């Protein structure tokens, strides 16, 4: 058993590695850094503004509630008052149900004849404070709903911040576009609330003037504060949307363009991984809207004016409890099952999805729920969006289930293992042929991947040679050879891992510094043309890593054995004592005869083999091939 101190130290190391990974993803480019800090700043700003709006609506709701309490007007005694097509209506039950007994207290403002009749009736009748309070019962319910909207929007802004962080950590285009769409929705809703507050103010003025209040304004300057909060929030959301849209475009060029490419899996695995990322986005969206809709619903029927009309209150409460219990496991199962390609976990995810779908569908058949959806726009938006996202999530999850067994789980497992070992994901610049080295006062084109993988320098330094493209498909990346090696049963420990920081090689002759791109490389054995026919392989005990002079040393036809070592950024010099088969070297004049390129054994087939050279597909085939020169 490992003692407690060792376990704590190991957890501390893993935590540091995870923090380093998060920092590396956030500071990948200046655009990712700006995106993170803009998301953080906008979250703090909008949460602060929404908090101010919440307290302002709370103040207004308490002012109206105090007036109703002083007038002895409650929904339990008189029923429920609400706005129906601009009219103030008082009902004893849900409209359309038995025992509704709806009465119109104040007609809409644009009906001039009705307003005139109401005014005359008011002038003839006595002044009644209770009737004035009765005509304002609907306002308390509207302001209480506004407070619930403020809380929902506040949590929504915090959730947007977490979505932005997930975008940077996963380097995910689906998360990126989902964050932009979510901010568009937030801006649109802020605009809708400004317009809704203006309409609400006009209705309020009409009610206190045409109703029983004799033009008495119980809220005073509260409406000015509400308008100010709404406009400020709208401007902040609009500015945030414009800036986020610009950075989204920049991040799209970083993540999706061909300038930088991650050394990763095949095209098929990348396509499946994009589906998984899309499922992750929809899962997060669906989870937020499902929980938000359930919270709004239970708060509405528990503390709103519709409480006495909720005949099946405990059934609704049980539905909330079941939803709260199932949503979190549903999110976790949906995320893990497709990444691990677990059929059992996906089955559990499907069962929970069916339960949530059945409860959401049954809720739409409730007359009370339909009434709340009709009268409360914010709740209607949350309910319909949650239902649509639930369906879309399950459909996309089924699509991901059909991709099981195509290599995604293996790819993600290896990637997580590398990240757990503090291995920075490798990035290389595609088409970068500016790196070069100086040899014999002549400049030759230098391909870092060719050199590390064992492809020698060109025959003529003045006329650089490029390897022929692969016969089929695109050139496999370096990490694809890593996957091929592990799938073949070999140990990943034999792979040379270079960090994403470019190594610097110093040329011994000229002192020219050369920058090389980081890649994952394999151990390579170089065998000269003469030793290739010899069945005796060099023993590992008599062989040690040679010192490599980048350029000329790799062009020589010596028998080099490169084991799994980390190449350090320093100069190496090749000596005769470090060759494996020095006695079998062919004698020739190197000043006149051009150097022939050494044969490269590359598993990814990025360099085509010549006839008679190379290796069989399996070590057991081809006994004429020398042993020890495969990986």
Secondary structure, 3 states (H helix, E strand, C coil): CCCHHHHHHHHHHHHHHHHHHHHHHHCCCHHHHHHHHHHHHHHHHHHHHHHHHHHHHHHHHHHHHHHHHHCCCCHHHHCEEEEECCEEEEECCCCCCCCCCCEEEECCCCCHHHHHHHHHHHHHCCCCHHHHHHHCHHHHHHHHHHHHHHHHHHHHHHHHHHHHHHHHHHCCHHHHHHHHHHHHHHHHHHHHHHHHHHHHHHHHHHHHHHCCCCCCCCCCCHHHHHHHHHHHHHHHHHHHHHHHHHHHHHHHHHHHCCCEEECCCCHHHHHHHHHHHHHHHHHHHHHHHHHHHHHHHHHHHHHCCCHHHCCCHHHHHHHHHHHHHHHHHHHHHHHHHHHHCCHHHHHHHHHHHHHHHHHHHHHHCCHHHHHHHHHCHHHHHHHHHHHHHHHHHHHHHHHHHCCCCCCHHHHHHHHHHHHHCCCCCCEEECCCCCCEEEECCEEEECCHHHHHHCCCCCCCCCCCCCCCCCCCCCCCCHHHHHHHHHHCCCCHHHCEECCCCCEEEECCCCCCEEEECCCEECCEECCCCCHHHCCCCCCHHHCCCCCCCCCHHHHCCCCCEECCCCCCCCCCCCCHHHCCCCCCCCCCCCCCCCCCCCCCCCCCCCCCCCCCCCCCCCCCCCCCCCCCCCC
